[in-house]
Amino acid sequence: MACWSNRGCDDEMRERCPHAIDPREQCPLSCLYSRCDRETHRLATDPWLMLDPTVDRSAAAKEVCTTCVFFLTNGPRA
Protein backbone atom coordinates (compact mmCIF):
# COMPACT_ATOMS: atom_id res chain seq x y z
CA MET A 1 0.00 0.00 0.00
CA ALA A 2 1.35 3.40 -0.98
CA CYS A 3 1.99 5.81 1.90
CA TRP A 4 -0.45 8.36 0.43
CA SER A 5 -3.24 5.76 0.66
CA ASN A 6 -2.96 5.45 4.44
CA ARG A 7 -4.97 7.85 6.62
CA GLY A 8 -2.80 7.38 9.70
CA CYS A 9 -5.55 6.84 12.27
CA ASP A 10 -6.50 3.59 13.98
CA ASP A 11 -9.77 1.66 13.55
CA GLU A 12 -11.53 3.29 16.52
CA MET A 13 -10.72 6.79 15.29
CA ARG A 14 -11.80 5.93 11.75
CA GLU A 15 -15.22 4.83 13.04
CA ARG A 16 -15.99 8.29 14.45
CA CYS A 17 -13.97 10.49 12.12
CA PRO A 18 -16.14 12.66 9.85
CA HIS A 19 -13.49 12.55 7.12
CA ALA A 20 -13.10 8.77 7.05
CA ILE A 21 -16.82 8.18 6.46
CA ASP A 22 -16.45 9.03 2.79
CA PRO A 23 -13.35 7.25 1.43
CA ARG A 24 -12.99 9.92 -1.28
CA GLU A 25 -12.65 12.74 1.28
CA GLN A 26 -9.12 13.70 2.25
CA CYS A 27 -8.00 14.20 5.83
CA PRO A 28 -7.54 17.98 6.17
CA LEU A 29 -4.26 19.59 7.13
CA SER A 30 -5.82 20.60 10.46
CA CYS A 31 -6.20 16.94 11.53
CA LEU A 32 -3.57 15.93 14.09
CA TYR A 33 -3.26 12.46 12.54
CA SER A 34 -2.75 13.65 8.98
CA ARG A 35 0.83 14.64 9.80
CA CYS A 36 3.51 12.58 8.04
CA ASP A 37 6.59 11.27 9.87
CA ARG A 38 8.06 9.29 6.98
CA GLU A 39 11.63 10.04 5.97
CA THR A 40 10.44 10.32 2.36
CA HIS A 41 8.12 13.25 3.18
CA ARG A 42 9.39 16.63 1.99
CA LEU A 43 7.33 19.74 1.40
CA ALA A 44 7.39 20.73 -2.26
CA THR A 45 8.64 24.23 -3.02
CA ASP A 46 8.94 23.96 -6.81
CA PRO A 47 5.81 25.62 -8.29
CA TRP A 48 6.03 23.50 -11.47
CA LEU A 49 5.96 20.31 -9.43
CA MET A 50 3.18 21.54 -7.15
CA LEU A 51 1.01 22.54 -10.12
CA ASP A 52 1.75 19.46 -12.27
CA PRO A 53 -1.61 18.74 -13.96
CA THR A 54 -0.81 15.05 -14.50
CA VAL A 55 -0.74 14.16 -10.77
CA ASP A 56 -3.90 12.41 -9.55
CA ARG A 57 -4.35 14.29 -6.27
CA SER A 58 -7.60 12.46 -5.55
CA ALA A 59 -5.53 9.32 -4.83
CA ALA A 60 -4.13 10.90 -1.64
CA ALA A 61 -6.00 10.05 1.55
CA LYS A 62 -4.48 13.07 3.30
CA GLU A 63 -4.32 16.65 2.07
CA VAL A 64 -0.73 16.90 3.31
CA CYS A 65 0.30 14.37 0.65
CA THR A 66 -0.73 16.70 -2.16
CA THR A 67 2.17 19.02 -1.25
CA CYS A 68 4.75 16.25 -0.72
CA VAL A 69 7.63 15.86 -3.21
CA PHE A 70 7.52 12.05 -2.85
CA PHE A 71 3.83 11.91 -3.76
CA LEU A 72 4.10 14.48 -6.54
CA THR A 73 6.94 12.59 -8.22
CA ASN A 74 5.92 8.97 -7.48
CA GLY A 75 2.15 9.14 -7.11
CA PRO A 76 -0.44 8.06 -9.65
CA ARG A 77 -1.06 10.09 -12.77
CA ALA A 78 -4.43 11.24 -14.09
N, C-alpha and C positions, 0 to 999 in steps of 0.2 A: 504494500500500500504506500502510495506516495505521501510524503509529509504534508503536502497541502490538502490532502483528503481527510486528515485527522483533525477533529475539533479540539481535542486536548482536555475534555472534561470526562469524568467517569460516568458510569451508567445512571447512578442516582441523580446526578446533576442534569444529565441529558433528559431525564423524565420530566423535570420541572422547568427546564430552560425554554423561554419563549422563542429562542432562535433555532433550537434543535427540533422543534415540532415540524417545521417545513424543511426537508433536507436540502432544498435549493437556496435557503436563506443563509447568508454568511454570518458568522459571529462578528459582531462589530468590534472596532478597535477599543472601545470602552470596556469590553468584557475582560475581567482579570485573567481568565483562562485562555484567551486568544493570543496571549504573549508567546513568542517562540524562543526557546532556549537552545535550539540546534546550532551546531558550529557552522553549518552551511548558511544560516540566515544572515543576510546583509541587506541593509536598507539601500535601495536603488537611488542613485543621484543623477544618473544619465537620463535626460529628458527623452531621448530617442528610445531608450529601452523601456522607460515607464509608459510611453505612449504607443508602443508597438501594437498595431491593430491586429496582428495575427495571433496574439496570446489569448487563449480562452480563459478569461478571468472568472467565468461562472464555475469552473472546475475547482476553485479554491473554497474550502470550507470556512476559512477565516479571512476577513478583510485584510489583515496584516500580511497575508501571503501575496496579495496583489501588488505590493510595493517591495517585494523581496527579489534580489538579483537571482537567487537560485531558482525560484519559481518562474520568473520572467524569461530566463534562458533555457530552462529544462522542462517547464510545464507544457501542457497540451496546447495545441494550436487550433484555432477556429477554422 
